[in-house]
Amino acid sequence: MILYNVTTNIHESVHDQWMIWMQHKHIPEILATGKFSSARMVRVLIEEEMGGVTYSVQYTTDSKETLEKYYQEDAPGFREEGAKLFGDKMLAFRTELELIADY
C-alpha cells in the first residue's frame, strides 16, 4: 500500500475558503478519480515561523503504478486549480510513503 502525502501551509487570510474547498471539492474530486481508496486530513500541531496553518492529507492507493497514473492523468489539473485559487497563500509539498505494517 502506498500513501501519497500532501502537506500544505495555508495563509490565515484564505484559510476558511481553502478548508471548504478541500473538504467539499478537492479531496472528493481526487477520490473520484478512482485511484485512491481513502483520504485522511490532519492538522500539523507545530507553529511555523512563516505563519499560516499546516495540514497533511494522506491518500491511500494500491501501488506505485497507480500513483504514477494519477501524476500523469490527474495531478496537473488539480495543482493548477489550487495555484489559481490560492496562489502564494498556499505552499505544498508532497511525499510518497510505503506502508510496511499496521499494528
RAZITA-V74889 format. One record per residue. PSI is psi in degrees with one decimal (* if undefined). Layout:
psi=PSI
psi=PSI
This chain:
psi=139.6
psi=136.5
psi=125.7
psi=109.0
psi=125.6
psi=114.2
psi=128.0
psi=132.1
psi=125.6
psi=133.4
psi=143.4
psi=-30.9
psi=-20.5
psi=8.9
psi=-52.6
psi=-41.4
psi=-43.4
psi=-44.0
psi=-43.7
psi=-46.2
psi=-45.3
psi=-50.3
psi=-30.5
psi=-12.8
psi=-61.0
psi=-57.5
psi=-47.0
psi=-37.8
psi=-37.4
psi=-43.9
psi=-33.3
psi=-13.5
psi=-19.0
psi=3.6
psi=-9.0
psi=143.1
psi=-21.0
psi=168.0
psi=146.5
psi=129.2
psi=128.5
psi=153.1
psi=136.5
psi=124.7
psi=51.6
psi=151.8
psi=123.5
psi=138.1
psi=-32.8
psi=-3.5
psi=-165.8
psi=179.4
psi=137.5
psi=135.8
psi=157.4
psi=132.5
psi=125.5
psi=117.7
psi=132.8
psi=130.2
psi=165.6
psi=-25.4
psi=163.6
psi=-34.0
psi=-42.6
psi=-40.0
psi=-39.5
psi=-38.9
psi=-40.4
psi=-47.0
psi=-41.8
psi=-42.0
psi=-29.8
psi=-39.1
psi=-43.6
psi=-42.4
psi=-41.3
psi=-42.6
psi=-38.8
psi=-42.5
psi=-45.0
psi=-42.6
psi=-39.3
psi=-40.9
psi=-38.2
psi=-12.6
psi=-130.3
psi=8.0
psi=-3.7
psi=128.5
psi=121.3
psi=147.0
psi=154.4
psi=145.5
psi=138.4
psi=132.2
psi=143.3
psi=124.9
psi=125.3
psi=-47.6
psi=148.6
psi=143.0
psi=*
